[in-house]
Amino acid sequence: MDILRYPVGMAQDPGHDEDSAGDDQLDPSTDLDMVTLYDAPIVDAEIEADMIQGVLESNGIPSILVRNSTLPSLGFEVKVPRARVEEAERLIEEAKAAGPEAAAEAERASEEPS
């Protein structure tokens, strides 16, 4: 498993304390280690990875979309902070269970004027 490490915190991390932005102390916890939530080496994987990342970000979970650098691009991963993996997995399962109709309804609701 590949792990990316961010010593201070991600900009989108809601748990990140703004007052500590100037501190140069290393956070030894593994809470912000980025772990793979989704990984697929197929052509259609880019669409699914983008949708997964959209669900996560719309629910306040920071994520990184990792694309294979070779052409054709046949590898996509979505990584999330280790501390948020269970929440991310639950959100993805809920989105899959709700199906495409729920996604279309949510999109229509987001486009309606307030």
Secondary structure as UniProt FT lines:
FT   TURN            11..12
FT   TURN            14..15
FT   HELIX           18..20
FT   TURN            21..22
FT   TURN            31..32
FT   STRAND          34..40
FT   TURN            43..44
FT   HELIX           45..58
FT   TURN            59..60
FT   STRAND          64..67
FT   STRAND          76..81
FT   HELIX           82..84
FT   HELIX           85..111
//
